Amino acid sequence: MHPIHPRAPRTECEPQVGVIVIGYNDAAHVTTAVRSALAQGPVVREVVAVDDCSTDDSVDLLARLAAGEPRLKVVRRRVNSGGCGSPRNTGLDRVTAPYVMFLDSDDVLPPGAADALLAAATGADAEVAGGLCVRRELPGRREVPWQASLYTAPAVLEHPAQRPRLVHDTLCVNKLYRTDFLREHGIRFPEGRFPYEDFVFTARVLAARPRVALVPDRVYVWHVRRSADRLSISLDRAGIANWQARTEASRLAYEILLAAGQKELARAARAKFLDHELRIYARELELHDASYQQAWWVHTRAYLAEYDASDWDHNPTAPGRLIGRVVLASPEPRDLPRLRDLASRPARLLPPYARSPDGTPIWSAELSEVTLEPLLTRPVRLLPLAVDAELRPRARTALLRLRLHELYGRVAQARPEALEVEWRCRETGVAAGPGTGVALGPPSADGGGARPAEVTVGWAEFGAGTWDLRLRVRFRGGAYREVTAHAVPGAGLLRRRAAVGARCSLVLVQPYTTHSGALALRVAPGLRGVMSVVRSRLRRLLHCH
């Protein structure tokens, strides 16, 4: 990695950037996206809005906007492509600016994004400049950084292999590209209906060995609308076709990098599939029906069979690799709840903690070939520790019961002292809870060695929103491990109930299990939330009679 070079001189606000905005039947959002591109200021020479043959009012709205904005060019494709790649390629054919960015119709560019990326690219003479993308959950507006570790500080890479982690950021929208670089190398998106086209485009970019500049600035806001009538490709995971498309895009990305002689990046791309793609879908597998689970299992086994020994040797008990080894070892779907928790972040390895006849830790007696022996030497801060959690709500408080499982003697060896308990609101980031360590009891006498802890939760600390339970296991000597808690349902445990919150106000609280098996809490304030519970219980009573 090299220090950033002094910026090449350029005229203040010189218009050098073209922004390609693509959309299909998104009249509700497309003009907001285009305006965010135009609002970047004089640095933007042109905005090319490519409509993929919409049947709503998108084109009319864009035409009206273009009538008063000479920088806006509207292009309407005659036939819908069914994907994102073809309209982006259409935009690439029309753009004239020396640098180009991409923007989807339901997202926005934050102020200063184009300036920050252009300054980085010209200052380092880089063909590609990338910055931080944030996923904004709507309507709540909670923001989660995407691949934040890549963008903690300014950096310039002579070529991508200097930072293999770049393969994890498959987005094209949080980057600026030199237009002639893309054209000279023939770098385009897959045409037609090709989900996850970003994977292939990004692999083609990295294979061409560009000089890359990275900046910590926020340069893209990715809107996540889970309640939308038409889900985005990355969120629409109901059918097996989505998983098949994702594995195919991952395979192509690997092959592109390998064919270009980028062996380290190709290997990193395979590792990324295990750590990211496989964990996402394994976490949700239990939610699907048996036919989907069977199809997913068969397809995944066939794909993972293409991996070679070196793909598994490094860090073999990392959660993604361990999930993959279980899938390969079993011809039929099995242990789905356990795989779900292992796929969570941070990972949790639930019991049973089996051993082979010679005492070697193994996944289970049925899958003895899946060894867990590397867990015996893995740093404690990386162990997939499991904590069970039960929440027993009462009128003003709740009793939170926790159990820290032993893991092949590693917990006892590290000498745990306490569990630090915190609830954090997804929407606001506000924390609630004792904030101090809760003492752990002695190991259980049942042979499992689990350590119990209890803490009282006061509803007065909780505002409206969704609250995630976060834990930190503190060990003697200062070591610690951050974990999430596995929800253990009991009779009535996950039912909603009215409670007394701050200033004696009424609140509705509902503990629930997330898709990854963790314990979380929903809180709704006021009489409206409480009355919904009353009405629901009355309906049940009337139905019973």
C-alpha positions, 0 to 999 in steps of 0.5 A: 500500500502506498501513501496518497500522492498529492492531488493532480491539479484540476480546475475547481468544480471542473465537470468530469463525472457522469452519473448513470441512473437506471430504473424500471417502474420506479416512478415513486423514487427515480426523480429523487435519485436523479436530483441527488446526482444533479445536486453533486454540483458542477463536478457532474457533467452529465446524468444519464437516466436509463429507463428499462422500458417502464410501464409507469410514469417514470419516463414522463417524470424524467422528461419533465425534469430534463426540460429544465436541466440540460445536464440530464439525458433520458434514454428509454430502452425499447425492450425491458432487459429483466436485469440491471446489467443491460441498462447500465451498459446502455448508459456506458455507451452514452456517457461522455465524461472522463469518469463515471458512477452508477446509481440505482433509481431507489437510492441516493448519492449523499452530498459531496460524494462525486467530489470526494471520489473524483479528488481521490481518483485524480489525486492518486492517478487511480482508475478506480476510487471507492468510498463507504456505502451505508444501507439505510433501512426504511422506513426506520432509517437505521444505517448500517455501513457496508464493508466498513473495514475497507474504508476506515482511512484514505489509501492507495493500492498499486493493484487490488491484490495488495488488499484481497478484502476488496473482493468482499465489496462487490457493489459497483455503486459506491465507486467512480471509474475512469471511463476510458479504463472500462472501455480499453479493457472491455469491462461491461455488465452481463446482459439480460436477466442476470441477478448479481451482475455486480459480482461479475462486473467487479471481478472484471474490474479487479482482474484488469489490475487498476490502481485503486484509491479508497476514501472513508467518505460516505458516497452512497446510500443504499435504501433497503425497503423490505416491505416494498411490493417488489423486493430488490434482487438481494432481498428476494430470496424466496425461491431457489432460483435466487440462490442458484443465480448467486452461486453462478455469479460467484463461480464466474467471478472466481473464474474471471480472476483465476483466468487473469492470473489473480490467484490470490484474489480468486482464492479470496473470492471463494473464501468470501462466498463461504463467509458471506453468501453461505452464511446468509442463506444457511441462516434462513434455510430453516424458514423454507419448506422441505422441498426448498431445503432439499434443492438448496442442499443438493445445489450447494453440495455440487457447488462446494465440491468444486473447491479444492483442499487449499480452500478449506485448509486455512482456518477450517473452523471458521463458521462459513467453512464449518457450515460448508464442511457439514453440507459436504459431509451429509447427503441430506439436509440436517442440523438446520437449527444448529447451522442457523446459529453458527451462521449468525454474527457473531457465530454460536456453536450450540450443543451437542459438543461431541467427541470421537472415541479418541477424544477429538472434538467432532461435529456430531457422532453421525458426522465424525469426519467433520473435526472441530479439533482446531477449536482447541487452539483458536483464540478465545476472542474468536470462539463460537461461544453459545449463550442461551437466553430466556426472558420472563416479562412482568409488569414493570420488569423482566427476568433475563436468565442466561446460560454460558455453555462450555466448549470442549473445556476452552471456557473453563480454561479461559476462566470467565468472570462475568457477562456484560449485558446490553440492549441496543435499539436498532432504530436509534442506537441507544443502549439500555441495560445494566451496563456492568458485568453480571456474575456467572454461577458455577458450572452445572453438575449435569456434565455440560458445565454451563454457567448460569447468570440472571439479571433484572430488566426494567421497562422504564429504560426502553423506548419504542423500537426493536432492541437486540440483546448484546453480550460480552463474556469477560475472562480473567486477564482482560480477554473477552468475547462478544456474543449474541444470545440464543433464544430459548422459547418457553410456555408463553415466553414469546407472547406480547404483554402490556407493561409499565414503562417510563413515567408510569406509561403503558408499553407493549413488549414482545420478546421474539426470535430473530431469523438467526435464532437470537433473542430480541425485543419489540417495544410499542408505546402508548395505549394503541399498542396495549389495546392491540393485545387486548383486541387480540386476546378478545378475538381468541376468547370469542373464537374459543367459545 
